[in-house]
Amino acid sequence: MSSLTITGVTKSFGTGPAATRAVDDVTLHVPHGSFTTVLGPSGCGKTTLLRLIAGFLVPDAGSIGFGDTTVAGDGVRPVPPQARHVGYVPQEGALFPHLDVAANIAFGLPSAARASRQGRDRVAEMLDLVELPAHFGVRRPDELSGGQQQRVALARSLAPQPAVVLLDEPFSSLDASLRGSTATAVRRALAATNTTALLVTHDQNEALSLADQVAVMRGGRLVQSAPPSQVYLSPSDPQVAEFVGRAVVLPGVATEARATCVLGEVVLSEAATGPVALMIRPEQVYVDLTHAEGVRGTVEEVSYYGHDCAVQVRLDDGTPVLARMAGVRHPAAGDVVHLRVTGLVRAYRPAGAL
Ligand SMILES: Nc1ncnc2c1ncn2[C@@H]1O[C@H](COP(=O)(O)OP(=O)(O)OP(=O)(O)O)[C@@H](O)[C@H]1O
């Protein structure tokens, strides 16, 4: 296992006016044994970045290093994919249908090891690691659920002890209930083996819940890389805020540690002065159902999810505000409520300001 360092990597497809800069000057460090998710909308360059790391593509500029070894860029002849010791888990397991699970897992091992006692022990260890029973070894891929197939795909990628494991939207073909349990099993397996891993996804919940670090991409560029709570609570700009969750963005005026807006006075996470755009998460908006404390509004719509609910409120001055509250006791459309902001609020220079 080793760390992964991407420095100023750029990759374009095509030439002239039709050229697409799929990855644009991306710099990212994934420490040894840690898990990074790359989050971004469709077409932002996530898969291209993975393919550059795996060695299926060569960067136009910049370099890629595994530990102290440069595998592409810096005038070094690109190391071919098979010599990079990368494990790759695609969207759908891509298991060999004619091989049983044990043979699939053993596939990446040196041929001499595959049929040996050592090889069989490694397969058993990998099945255990991805939380599948040992007797699954004799099953064919089509005798497994989608989630089980993805666990086998991970086991196959981990068996040869790769330097880095790359996962390309590995849960996207699974239904919601299987996604959660498969993702948790994968995260546990990666942590247990202290594996350096990079997973690309366009699913915010997946990106935030699985990783040590979230790298947000937009239009080929890396716009923020930070621990999940920092990306969620202190996004680098309002677009990142709206991409990694719901956000209420309101104009305000800041004076150092505080700002005022239609929801009253709020406390800022970082001091600012003058006109600002304030980013408030819906769960920071406290909905008071009984007291007239806060800013008055009328509930327009309630979306009930069981564990919590989203409450769309229109303030008396006409401003729409989304609040999220526990589902135990909630208002109904037409109720008059009072809103207050809790916790720290992130302020941005408003769009168009210098
Ligand atoms: N081989 C190629 N030739 C030309 N353009 C390409 C090629 N591969 C990718 N692109 C373009 O590069 C951009 C980034 O594509 P990429 O597949 O990396 O995005 P993505 O974020 O992985 O998207 P998705 O989530 O939809 O898979 C897109 O505009 C895409 O059309």
The ligand as an SDF file (V2000), in Angstrom:
LIG
                    3D

 31 33  0  0  0  0  0  0  0  0999 V2000
  -12.5820    9.1060  -24.6670 N   0  0  0  0  0  0  0  0  0  0  0  0
  -13.1790   10.2970  -24.6690 C   0  0  0  0  0  0  0  0  0  0  0  0
  -13.2090   11.0560  -25.7760 N   0  0  0  0  0  0  0  0  0  0  0  0
  -13.7880   12.2820  -25.7760 C   0  0  0  0  0  0  0  0  0  0  0  0
  -14.3490   12.8500  -24.6920 N   0  0  0  0  0  0  0  0  0  0  0  0
  -14.3400   12.1460  -23.5530 C   0  0  0  0  0  0  0  0  0  0  0  0
  -13.7680   10.8390  -23.4740 C   0  0  0  0  0  0  0  0  0  0  0  0
  -13.9090   10.3900  -22.2030 N   0  0  0  0  0  0  0  0  0  0  0  0
  -14.5470   11.3680  -21.5260 C   0  0  0  0  0  0  0  0  0  0  0  0
  -14.8060   12.4140  -22.3270 N   0  0  0  0  0  0  0  0  0  0  0  0
  -15.4570   13.6820  -21.9300 C   0  0  0  0  0  0  0  0  0  0  0  0
  -14.7640   14.1860  -20.7970 O   0  0  0  0  0  0  0  0  0  0  0  0
  -15.6790   14.7210  -19.8510 C   0  0  0  0  0  0  0  0  0  0  0  0
  -15.5100   14.0000  -18.5120 C   0  0  0  0  0  0  0  0  0  0  0  0
  -15.9560   12.6700  -18.6490 O   0  0  0  0  0  0  0  0  0  0  0  0
  -15.9040   11.6190  -17.4440 P   0  0  0  0  0  0  0  0  0  0  0  0
  -16.4000   10.3000  -17.9650 O   0  0  0  0  0  0  0  0  0  0  0  0
  -14.5680   11.6500  -16.8410 O   0  0  0  0  0  0  0  0  0  0  0  0
  -16.9680   12.2550  -16.4410 O   0  0  0  0  0  0  0  0  0  0  0  0
  -17.6550   11.6230  -15.1420 P   0  0  0  0  0  0  0  0  0  0  0  0
  -17.6030   12.6930  -14.1060 O   0  0  0  0  0  0  0  0  0  0  0  0
  -17.0120   10.3270  -14.7980 O   0  0  0  0  0  0  0  0  0  0  0  0
  -19.1430   11.3930  -15.6270 O   0  0  0  0  0  0  0  0  0  0  0  0
  -20.2080   10.2530  -15.2160 P   0  0  0  0  0  0  0  0  0  0  0  0
  -20.5270   10.5000  -13.7660 O   0  0  0  0  0  0  0  0  0  0  0  0
  -21.3820   10.5520  -16.1170 O   0  0  0  0  0  0  0  0  0  0  0  0
  -19.5730    8.9230  -15.4590 O   0  0  0  0  0  0  0  0  0  0  0  0
  -17.0710   14.5880  -20.4500 C   0  0  0  0  0  0  0  0  0  0  0  0
  -17.3930   15.8080  -21.0760 O   0  0  0  0  0  0  0  0  0  0  0  0
  -16.8910   13.4850  -21.4740 C   0  0  0  0  0  0  0  0  0  0  0  0
  -17.8110   13.6400  -22.5410 O   0  0  0  0  0  0  0  0  0  0  0  0
  1  2  1  0
  2  3  1  0
  2  7  2  0
  3  4  2  0
  4  5  1  0
  5  6  2  0
  6  7  1  0
  6 10  1  0
  7  8  1  0
  8  9  2  0
  9 10  1  0
 10 11  1  0
 11 12  1  0
 11 30  1  0
 12 13  1  0
 13 14  1  0
 13 28  1  0
 14 15  1  0
 15 16  1  0
 16 17  2  0
 16 18  1  0
 16 19  1  0
 19 20  1  0
 20 21  2  0
 20 22  1  0
 20 23  1  0
 23 24  1  0
 24 25  2  0
 24 26  1  0
 24 27  1  0
 28 29  1  0
 28 30  1  0
 30 31  1  0
M  END
$$$$
